[in-house]
């Protein structure tokens, strides 16, 4: 039997009333004994009564039983008070490992409400980003961007566990110190230990970053460009679906509203996100993922998205399919991650005609991108778990948003970009991270612009 906070408070109040009643009874018995002693006190002429009167000074059998009941009740109250304080202080929360949270599509802070026994939970994360762009582009032309320092994100997770089965979770975000967004909001029904149903505004379960976008989780001052242009993180839409984990295999399968295809461009799919606000739902989509975790810290899998993207008043649809394969290894201080994603559009030529796009400005039939990242925590063999971490890393990434063009359209030389990044991240504690890196950008148009970045992030 699991005792919740509200139940314990009711039990404590009930026991306190019982203690007060028993104490009142004992006090009444003692007062009765005292009054009786005075009323029947011995006279000088009756010394033989003295032993009887003296005998009334000791506790009666009923008083001893009552005193024992009081002591037992007090002991129980003390135990329940300790349990109540333990629950209030957060001790005894549900244990959810990093791998268990990932299997449910949850980053560490996002999983806060799932660790709670009952009631309200608060968590969050944020990051500040300093970007110093090169003064000139790859061709030698002026860069034109200079330097900027951004309060990039400040997020609060609020959740509520109603009981063992029902949970509400949400993420409210302030971007650039002024723009407010609802990033996720859903109700979970945890039918069993291994299976659940989820509905509301959902994170699309694709890639390595979209669901796990907290700055203490991903390496790098900025999120990967593949998971910006092709998997448009943070990507959330309205829908419902199921999730589960059985032994070493986890899955998620959702139905969500589709893209607003009218906003697609030669630069990728990102602008087509509807973000849950009065979404066009004539075209729905199905998305899901399957991951295998052979050992703690290691997982690999694949995810997909397929559906229509409405782009004209006559309900014309772009048939869109996105697929990715991904993997991550975090063992003995090593951190290796990789992803490849491709997007296919089956009516790109018709879209370009309706949108009046010509030449290299057209939407592609195929987009693709991928990256590999290597890091090593040099303090992993000397510091304790949860201690400081210092991880130099290197990332190579290639993104092409016009990998294949429709007949009659040409490629832009600026849509195939290579990114090489070298840097490090320092975690004095697991909840705080400082990242510093240098990124070199190249493309055939010679418009690549290098940059130096510093990121301060936190999560709780």
N, C-alpha and C positions, 0 to 999 in steps of 0.2 A: 504494500500500500504506500503510495507517494503522498506525503503531506505538503500542501502548498501554503504559501504565506498567509492567505486569507483564512484558510482552515485553522492554522496554528493560532492566529489571533483570536478566533472564536473560542477555541478550546481553552486558551489561557484565560479569557474573560470568564468562561463558565467555571473553571476551577477556582478562580479568585472569589467568585460568589460563594462557592461551596466552602472555601476556607473561612470567609467572613461569617457564614452561618454557623459553622462548627465552633469558631472562636466565640461567637455570641452565646452559643449553648454552654460552653465551658465556663464563660464568665458568669452566666446565670447560675450554674451549679455552685460555683465558688461563693457567690454572694448569698445564695440560699444557705450554704453550710455555715458561713460566718454569722448570719442573722440567727440561725437556729442555735449556734453556740452561745451567743449572748442571751437569747431568750431562756435557754435551759441551763445557764451557768450554775456551778455548784455553790451552795451556801456554806458558811463556816460550820454550820451544824451537820453538814452532810459530807464529810470528807470521803466517804466511800464512793461518791460520784466522780471524784477527781480523775481516776483512771479512765472512766468513760469519756469525759470531756476532752482529756488529752488525746484519746484515741480519735476524736473527730478532727484533729488537726491534720492528719495525714490524708492523702488522696483516696477517694473511694474507687471501687473497681470500675464504675462507669466513667469517672474522670480520667482514669488511666487509659481506657479504651479511646476516649475522645481525644486525649493528648496524642496518642499513637496515630489516630486518623489525621490530625493536624500536621504532624511531622511528615507523614506519607504524602499528603497533599502538597505541602511546601516543597518536598523533594521533587515531585512531578512538575510543579510550577517552575522550579529552577531549571529542570531539564528542558522544558518547552521554551522557556525564555532564552536559553542558550541556542536552541535550534532556530528560534525566531531571529535572533541576532545574526546567526550564521547565514541565514537566507537573505537578510537585509544587506549584509556586507558583501554578498555575491559569492560566498563560498558554496560549494556543492553544485555549481552549474553543470550543465550537460557537457560532456567531453566531446569535442569535434576537432579532429586533427586537420591539418592543412589539406591532406589528400581527401578526407571525407567532405570537407567544405567544397573543394574543387569538383567533386563528383556531383554536387548539387548545383553547380554553377555559381559558387559564392567565393569572393575574395575574403581575406581574413576579417576585415572590418564589417563587410556586408553580412557576415555570418553571425553577428552579435545576437540577434533576436533568436536564432536557432540554438544558442547556448543557454538561453534563459529558461528557467522553470515555469515562470508565468509573469505576465505583466509587461510594463514598458521597458524598452531598451534604447539606448542612445549610443551611437558610434559615429565615426567620420574620418575624413582624410582631407588633405589639401596639398597644394604645391605652388611655389613661386619660381618663375622662370626668367633668367637673364639671358638674352640673345645678343651677341655681338657679331654682326654680319661683316663680311669682307668689304673693303672699299671698292673693289672691282670684281666683275664677273670673270668667268673662265676665259672669255675673249679679250679681256682687258677693258671692256666698257664699264662705265660707272655702275656700282652696285645699286645705289639708290635706296638702301634700306636702313643703314646706320645701326644704331643700338637701341634695344628696348628692354624694359624690365616690367614684367607682368605678374600681377596677383592672379595667376592662371585659373586656379580652382579652389573653392572652399565648399566642402560637402558635409552634410549631416545625414546620417542614416537614422530614421526613426522606425521602430518596429514594436509590435505588440503580440505576445503569445497569449491567446485566449485560453487554451488548455493543451493537452498532450497532442492533439490532432491539428488544431487550427492556428495559423500564424499569419500576421500581416507584416510586410516589409516594404520600406520605401527609401528612396535616395533623392534628396533635394540639393541642387547644385547652384552655386553662384560662380559664374565665369567672368573673368576679366574685371572683377570687383563691381560689376553692375548688371550682368545679365542672369536672370533666374530661370532655371529649368527644372522640370521633374524628370529625373533620369530613369527611375523605375518605381513602380508601385503595384504590388500584387498580393493576392491572398493565396496561401498554400494550404492544402489539405494533405497532411502526412498520413496516408492511409495505413501504411505499415512502416516498419523500420527501413525497408528497401525501396519503397515506391510512394510517389506523391503526385498530386494534381495541382497545377498552378494556373492562375488566370489574372489578367490585368495588363499593365504596361510591362513588357518583358524585355530583357536583354537578349538579342538574337545570339544563339549559342554557337558562334563561329570564332575560329582563330585562337590565339594565345592571349590576346589583350582585351577584347571587347567585354567579356564578363569579368576579367581580372585586371582592371585598369587602375588600381591603386598604385601610387608612386613607389611604395615600399615593395611592390611585387615585380614590376618589370624593370629590366636594366636599360639605362639610357635616359638622357635628359628629356627626350621627346619620344612619343610612341612611334612605332615603325610606320613608314609611309605606305607599305603594302596594306596595313591595317588602318589606313586612312582613306586611300583612294579606291581600293577594291573591296575590302571589308571595312565599311565606313564607321569606324569606332568614334564615339560611343554610339552604337546602333541599337535603338530601342523602338519597339512598335507594340501596338495593342493586339492581344491575342490570348490564347490558352493552350495548354498542353500537359504533357506528362514528363516525369523524370524518375530516374531510379538508378540503383547501384546494386549489383549482385557479384559478390566475391571481388574479382579484380576488374570487372567491366562496369562502366557507367554510361548512361545515355540520357539525352533530352530530345523531345520531339514536340514541336509547337506548330500551331496554325496562327499566322499573324497577317495583318493588313500589308498589302504590297507597297512598292515604291510609288512616288509621284514621278513617273518617267519623263514628264515634260521638263524637269530640271536637270536631267542628265547632260553631260558635256564631254568634250574630247579629253578633259582632265580627270574623268572618273565618275563614280556613282554617288559620291558623298552628298551632293546637293539634293538628291532624290529622297533622302530620309524624310519621313513625315513626323516623327518624334511624338506621336500620340495625340496631337492636337487636331480635332475635327478631321480626322484622316479620311482620305478617299478609300473606301473599302469595296469598290466594285471589283477590284482585282485582289484576290487573296493569295497567300503563299504558304508553303510548308518549309520548315527549317528544322534541322536536327544535327546531333553529333553523337559519335561513339568513341569512347576512350578506353584504353587498356592501361592499367597500372600494375606492371609485373612485380615491382618492389617499391617501397616508399621512396619518394623523391624522383621517380621515373615514370613518365607516361607518354603515350603516343596515340594518335587517332586521326579522325577525319570528320569534317562537317560539311553541310550543304545547305543551300537555299534555292528554291525553285518556285516560280510563280510569275504572274503578269505584272506589268507596270503601265498603268494607264497614262497616255500622253496626249490625248486629243478629246475634244468635246463629243466626238462620235464614238467614244469608248474604245478606240483603237488601243491595242495592247502590244507592248514589247514583251516577248517571252524571254525571261531572264533566269539564268542558272549560274550560281556561284558555288565552287567547290574548293576546299582546302585540305591539305594534309599537314600535320604538325607534330612536333615532339619536343620533349624537354627532359633533361637529365640534370639533377642536382644531387651529386654524390661526392663525399669526401672533399668538399670545398670547390669542386668543379661545377660550373654552370654552363650548360650547352643547350641552345634553343634553336629551332629551325622551323620554317613555315614556307609553303608554296601555295598560292591561291590563283585561281583563274575564273574569269567571268565571261559568259557567252550570251549574246543578244541576238535573237533570231529575226528581228525586223528593223535592223539598224538603217538600212537604205530607205525604207519607207518613213522612218522617223526623221532622217535628215531632209527628205523632200518636204515633209509637212512643216518642219522647223525652219526651212529655207537655208540649211547649212550646206556649204560647198567646199570643195578642195580639202585642205588639211584641217578644217574646222569641224568636220563631221564626227559623229559618234561611231566608235569602232564596233565591229562584230565580236571582237575578243580583246580582253584585257588580262594581263597577268603580272605577277610580282612574287617576290620571295626574299627571304633573308636567312642568314646563319649568324649566330652570335656565340662567342666564346668568352667565358669569364672564369676567374679563379680567386677565391677568397684566401689571401695569403696568411690570414690569421686563423684559418680553420683548424690547424693542428695545434695551436697554442692557447686559444681562448675557449672558455666554456660555452655550452649551448646557450644562446641568448646574449652572449657577450659581444664585444665589438667585432665588426667585420669590415675588411678592406678588400674590395674586389676590382682589380683592373679588368677591362673588357675590350673586345674588338668586335665590330659588326660590319658585315658586308651585305648590302641590299641592292636589289635591282627591280625597278617598277616600270612597266610599259603599259600605258593606258590606250595605246593604239596598236596593239600587237597584230591585229588583222583588220583591215578596212574593207568596207563593201566595194564592189566593183564600181569604178568611176570616181573613187575618192582616194586621196593621197595621205601619207603620214606626215605629221609634223615632226621636225627634228628635235623638238623640245619635250616630247612626251615619253621618251625612253631615257630614264635617269639612273645613274649609278651613285650610290651613297656609301662612303667608307668612313667609319666612325671609330675613334679610339678614345678611351677615357677611363674613369674609375668611379666607383661609388663607395662612400664611407657611411657605415651605420654604427654610430656610437652605442645605440641600443636598437632593438628590432623595430621600434616604432618611429624612428627618425632617420632620414637619409639625406646625404649631400652627394650630388652627382656632378661631375665635371667632364665635358668631352669636347672634342674637336671633330668637325664633320667636313669632308670634302665631297663636293657634288659636281658631277660631269655629265654632259650629254652632247649629242652631235650638233646641236645648235650653238654650242659654246656659251650657253646662258647660265651654266651652273654657278651658284653663289655659295661659297664656303661660309661656315659660321662656327663660333666658339660659344658654348652654352654652359650655364650653371643652374642647377635645379636644387631647391630645398623642399623636401617633402616630409609629410608626417601621416600617421594613421593611428587610430585608437578605437 
